[in-house]
């Protein structure tokens, strides 16, 4: 199963997005969170992202979704450092992308489809 990592400036936000994604996906996807800094302050931790990737990486790929600013930058740098094409940051909104990715990953879709689903959420109109 493709893993999903939610990267946020706070652990509370990442946990709640994971909770929502699990609630809306018909099958439980493999989701880990990387929110806040090592001392639980607002910020982003490359070590937390790395650990979250290790938790959900079952060999089928990992899609990362990030909220804003430094979480995006930190995730991008870490993905580049890892140099593994099956671990990537989706160009997608955190909430909508997480739900879309969770639904597709939970159904057992391959990495490319999970990533595409998350990124398609970027264009979802609300009005």
PyMOL commands that set and color helices and strands:
alter all, ss='L'
color gray80, all
select helices_A, chain A and resi 11-24+46-56+70-82+94-106+111-123
alter helices_A, ss='H'
color red, helices_A
select strands_A, chain A and resi 3-8+30-35+62-66+87-89
alter strands_A, ss='S'
color yellow, strands_A
deselect
rebuild
show_as cartoon
